[in-house]
Amino acid sequence: MKPAKLIIIFWCVTMLYSPAIASPAVDQKAHAEWWLWNYGDYAKTKGQSDPRVAQALVVFDRVSRAADKTSNSLPRLAIINAKVMDVRCLPDGSVIINPKVLDICYNGIEAAIGDARLAFLLGHELAHLANDDDFIKQVKKDSEGKDTSSSGNGDQPGELAADVKGAMYAAMAGFDIQAIFQTQNNFFQFWTQMTGVTHPGTKKRAAHPPIQIRAKFVRHHMQKVFDRYELFHTGLILYHVRSFLDASSTFREFAKIYPGREVFNNIGSCYLRLALDKIRNEYRDDFYRFRLNTAVDYTSNAENMEPRGVTDYLKDEYISDYLGKAERNFVQAAGRDKSDASCRYNLSAVLILKREYARAQAICDEILAIHPKDPAALNNKAVSFYYYGKAENLDTAQKSITEILTALKTDPHNIELNFNLAALKQLLNRKTGAKHFWQTYIAIPNLPRDNFYDYAFFQLYGKLPPERTLAKKTTDLPKIPAGITLGVETR
């Protein structure tokens, strides 16, 4: 290769990889690497023996999952060695803090309160990122001489909005935000005492509102959420009386003010049940093939079936729509909490109904990576594996049986596992084994006397069980909050 070519190639590579030769329009301070390089990475130096570093990363992971995802960059926490207190966000999606911030959050206080303090601070910065209102853009405005103080309050509305969103993100991530915003000695007051900063800004304007206003504004919004909590309670009642369309509308209304993981999970559960009801009523062959674990928050039940016949239920416009909406809400819920199992039970059930068996198994594996013996996840994985083999002309029934037998060691009276084991034995024409597990199934203590029970009873005795007494269906519905119209899918 000629020397001239070597020079050209080296110049091109340098232009691509060297921040020093990058375009002047790109501010290096907009990237976490600049801060880590100039101040040092606390997590990799002095912070290696500081247990608060690992805890801060856990808190950030939880809060970032609850936060709005509008940035093109993945959120990242960087802890720099700066001695002066510093909390800021950057356009690359990073949030910068330093050991002084950890001191303020954790010193002399119980760990749960420290976590809540840090969660709020991180949530506040993530809110700035979600609102596309970051530190670097403000610096550029100031450097260009733009006067942003014409309104008299500078960035105060943006800071108040970030306070509210930050508190909301932290609450949705499971931190006790109420504890740090009591009327007396709230976190804003403590922050001011520790830093001496009340509402920093330039001589022209105060960037942050006074702490009294900030604390009052956050408490006011938290009270608004509490006042609307009746929506969540009403949604649960409507769900349990099988008014799934109305329940979904109620949960969606509550999500407007509190878009938490459990709310999206319950919205998805409503659409899943709507799809299951329509499949059961119009596409079944009089009995259910398998039982899959699904869950609405605070309760757990299971219902799934294998439709048979010439009609494909996925071509039904309503069923396809319900399943699509269910999937989107379960994905939303799962994205807000990587360790939550309930929304993943539901998501795997939806994917099996949509015949996306490999994806269903992957979702079950996410649960099993955290809880290796989770019987519900093992059950759903076994059923999805059976259907996967059936779709690919592979014999996977015995492997599914083995998975279920393994799960039964952990939970011998599990309703879904026992039913599915008997059903698989029957599919393989193993009559003795099927009979044994049908008997085991109907003998489970407190087993619901539902259609699954009727089917198992019929397999054993060739007839339906004696007529059971049905519970009287309630007609007393809760008071419906304003904005909800029963029987109508509100948007």
N, C-alpha and C positions, 0 to 999 in steps of 0.2 A: 504493500500500500504506500502511495506517495505521501511525503510529509505534509503537503498542502491539504490533502484529504483528511489527515489526522487532525490538523488544526481545526478544520471545519466541523468535524464530528465532535471534537471536544467542546467547541463553542456551543454547538446545539445542545449537547447534554447539560452543559453548565446553565444555559438559559432555562432548561426544563426543571432542573433540580435545585438551583441555588437561589434562596430567598433574596440574597444580596443583589442579584442581577435581575430580579423579577421587575415587572412593570411598576413604575412609581405610583400608579393608581392603586396598587394593592398595599394596604397598610399592614406591615408585619405585626403590629400590635393586635390585629384582629384575629390572631391565631394563638392558641395556647402554647405552642412550641416556643414562641418568642418569650413569653413570661417564664416558662420553665427553664429556658436557656439562660436568661438574664438573672433570675432570682434563685434558681435551683429547685429541684423536685423534692419537696419535703417527704413525700411518701417513699422515695427511694434512698433518702439520706437519713436525716435525723429522725424522721417519722417511722422508720422501720421497727422501732421498739415502742411506738405510741399506739396503744390499742384503739384510740379514737379514730385513727386513719381508716382502719378496716370497717368500723361502725359507720363512719361518714360515707363510705362507698356504698354500704348497704342502704343507708337512708336515701342517698341520691338515686340509687337504682329504683327504689320503690316510688319515690316522688316523680321521677322522670317518666315512669310507666303510667302514672295517673295524669300527667300533664298533657295538654293539647299538643298534637304533632303537626305543626304547620311549617317547621323549618326543614330545609333540604338536608341539613346536617344532623348526625346522630348526637344526642346529648352526651356530654363528657364532663367529669369533675376533675379539676386539677388543683392540687394543694401546693402552693409555692412557699418558699422560705422567707418571704417578706416579713419584716418585724412590725411594720405598721398595719393595723387592721385593714383588710381589703376584702370586699365581696363585689364581684362584677360578672357580667355575662359578655360573651364575645360572639361576633357574627358566625364563627365556625361551629357554634352549638355548645361551646365550652362554658362552664361556670368556674370562676377562679375564687378560691378562698385561701386562707393561710392559717397557721397555728393559733394566732390571736383569736380568730373566729371560733375555733374549737374550744379555746379557753372560756370565752364568753358563754358559749352554749352549755358546756359540761362541768366547769369547775364549781364545786360546792353544791351540786344539785343531783337529784336522783337521775339515773340514766334515761328513764322514759321522758322526763321533762326536757333533758338535753336533746334527745332525739327529736322531740316536737319543735323545739326552738330551731334546730338546724334544718328540719324539714320545711319550716316556714320560710327561712332565709333562702334556701335553695329553690323552693317553689316560687318565691317572689322573682328570682332571677329567671327561672324557666318561663314565667309569665311574660317577662319582658321579651324573651326570645319568641314566644308564641305570638306576641303582639307586634313582632318585627320592630322593637323599640329598644335597641341595644346600646351599650356604652360607646362603641366606636362611632356610630352614626351621630351621637350627640357631640362627641369630640370634634368630628368633622364640621358639624354645624357651627360650633364655637370657633373653630380655627378659620372658617370662612367668613366670620364676622356677622353671621346671621343673628338677628335679634329675635329670639323666640319668647320674649317676655311681654309681648304686646297685650296679652290677656291678663297680665298682672300676677299670674300664678305659675308661670313657667311650665314644668312638666308634672305639676301636682296631680292633675286628673289621671295621667298615665301611672303615677306612683300609687294612687289609691286603687286603681284597677288592678295593678300588680299585687298589691296587698291582699285584695279579695281573692284573686285567682290563686295566689300563693297559699293562702289559708285553705282554700278549697282543695287544691292538689294534695296538700299535706293531710287533710282530713280524709280524702278519698284513698290515700295510701295507708290509712289506718293509724295515724298519729293523733294524740289527744290535744287538739288545737285549743279546745275550750279551756284547758288548764293553764295555758300561757296568756290568755287574753281576759283574765278576770278584771273586774272594774278597778280593784286596787292592785298596784304593783304589777301591771301587765308587762309583757315583754318589751314593748316600745320604751317604757320608762326605764326598764333595766338596761336596755341597749344604750340609752342616752347616758345613764349613770356610768357605764363602763367605758364608753367611747368619748363622751363629751360632745357628741354630735347630735344636734336636734333636727334641723332641716337644712343640710348642706346645699350649697349652690354658689353662684357667682354674686358679685356685688349687685348686679341688676335684678337677680331673681333667686328665689329659694327653690331648689329642685324638688325637695320633699316637703310635704305639708307638715304642720306642727304635729307632734306625737299624739296630743290629745285628740285631734281630728282623725288621725290614722286609726287609733285604737277604737274610737267610737264607730268609725265607718266599718271596720272589720266585724265588730260585735253586732252592728245593725244587720249586716248581710247574713251572719250566722243565725240571727234570730229569724230572718226571712226564711231560711232553709228549714229551721225548726217548725215554723208556723205552717209550712207546706208539707210537713212530714205525713200529714193525714193522707196525702195522695199515695204514698208508698203503702200505708196500712190498708187503704181502700183497695188498691191494686191486688194485694194479697187475698183479701176477702173475695173479690170478684174472681180471682183465679181459682180459689177453692170451691166456689159455687159454679165453676165451669163456664163463666162468662169471659172467655179468653180474649175476645175482641175488645171488650170494654176494659179488661184488665190491662191490655197492651196500651190502650189510649191513655189510661191513668198513669202507668209507669212512664210513658214517653213525656207526659206533661211534667212529671217530677224530674225527669232527666234534664229538662230545660234549666232548672236551678241547681240540680245536684247530679251531674253526669258520672255517677260512681259505677264501679264494677258490678255490684250486686243489682243495680237498676237495669243495666244492659243485659245481664244474665236473665233477669225475670222477663224482660221484653222478649228476648229470644225464646224463653220457655213458653210464653203465650203463643207465639207463632208455631213452635214445634207441636204444641197440643192441638192447635187448629188444623195443622197438616195431618196429624195422626187421627183426629176425629173424622176427617173427610176420607182418609184412606180406609179407616175401619168401616165407615158407613157405605162406601161406594165401590171399594176395590178388594175387599177381603173375600176369603173362601170360608167364612163362618168360624174360623178360629185363628188364634195367633200362633206363629211359628216359634218365635223366641222372645225373650224379655231382655231389654237393654236398660242400663241404669241412666236415668236422667234426673235432674234436680232443679227445683226452684229454691231460692235461698231460704234457709231455715227449715226446709222440709225436703224429703227425698222420696221419689217414687219412680217406677219404671214401667214403661209400656212401649212395645215396638212389635211389629208384625211383618211377616213376609207375605205380600199380596200375591195371589196366584190367579191365573187365567190369561186370557188373550190381551186384556187391556193393560197399558202401561200407565201407571198413576203419575209418572213424571211428566207425561204429556198433558195432564190436567192443569189448566192455567192457574187455578187457585192454589193447588198443592205446591206447584213449582214456585209460586210467588211467596207462599208462607215459608217454605223451606229456605228460600233465598234470604228472606228477612231474618229468619231465625239464625242462619249461619252468620250473617253480618253482625248481628248483635252479640252472638257468642264470641266471635273473633274480637270484637271491640272489648268485651269483658275480659277475655283472656289476655289481651295486650296490656291491660291495666294491672294485672297481678299474675306474675309468672308462676306462682306457687298454688293458685286457686284450682281446686279439682272440680268443683261443681259445674262451672261453665265448660270445662273440658269434657266431662261426662256428656253434657248436652251436645257439644259440638261433634263429638265422635258419633253420637246417635244420629244427628242430622246427616253427617257424611255417609253413614251406612245407608240411610234412607235414600240418599242421592247416588248410591252405588259407587262412592269414591272410597273404596275399602283401604287402599294403601294409605291415604291421608288419615283415615280414621285410626288405623293402627299407629301412625306416627303421633297423633294426639294422645292416644293412650300411653305411648312410650314416654311422653313428657311428664305425665302423672307418675308413672312407675319409676322414672329417674329420681324422683323425690321420695315417693312412697312405694318401694318395690313390692310390697305385699298387699297393695290396695285391691280388695276384692272386686269393687265396682269396675276399676280400670281393667283388671284381668278378665272380667266377664265380657266387657265390651270388646276387648282385643280378641278374645277367643271367637266371638261371633263374627267380627269383621274378618278374621283370618279364615273362618269357614266359608264365608261368602266370597272372599278373594279367591280361594281355591276353586270354588264352584264356577266363578266367572272365567278363570284361566284353565279350566279342565284339569285341575290338580286335586289329588286326594288329601285334603287337609283336615278332614273330620276327626281323625284320631288325635292329631296334634291339638286340636281345639279341646277335645275331651281331656287330654293331659293337662292343659292350661287350667281348665275349670276344676279338676281334681286337686291341683296344687292350691288354687285359691280357696277351696272348701276347707283345707286344713286350717286356714286362718279364721274362717267364718262358716262353721258347719251348717248353720240354720239360714244362710243367705237365700232369700226367695228366688232371685234371678238365677243364681248359680245352679240350684237344685232343679229348677224347671228346665233350664237349658241343657243340663246333663241328661235328664230323662229324654228330652226331645232329640238330642243327638244320638243317643242309644237307639231310639226308635227309628230314626232315619237310616241307621246302619243295620236295621232289622235284628238287633240284639234284644229279643223280647224279654228275656229274663232280667237283664240289666235295666231295661226301660221300666219294667214293672216295679222293680225294687226302688228306683228313684222317683217314680210317680207316687209310690206309697210314702217315701220319705218326704216328698214335697207336700202332700196334703196333710201330713202329720205335723208340719212346722207350727209351733205355737203362735197363736194370734194371726194365722194366715188370712188375708182378706178373702172373703167369699165373692170373688169376681169372676169374669169370664175365663180367666186363666185357670181358676180352681175348677170351674165347670168342665173345661176341656180335659184337665188331668183326671178328674173323677170319671169322665166318660171313657178315657183310655183304659182305666182299671176295671170298670164294671159294665161298660157297654150301655150306660144310661146316664141321664143327667141326675144330679143330686136332688134330694127333696127340695121343694120350693123354699127359698130362703126369704126371710122378712127383710124387706128393703127399708133403709132408713128414710124417714120422711124428708123429702126435699124441701129445703128452706126457701121461703119466698121473701124473706126479710132481707133486703139489700141495704148496705150502708148508705149514709148520706153521700150523694155524689157531689164532689167539689165543683166549683165554677169552672167552666171551660171544657167539661167532659160531657159528651152526649152519648147516652147508651145506645148500642147498636150501630154506631157510626165509627169508622176508623179515622179518628182525627189525626191531623198531620202536625 
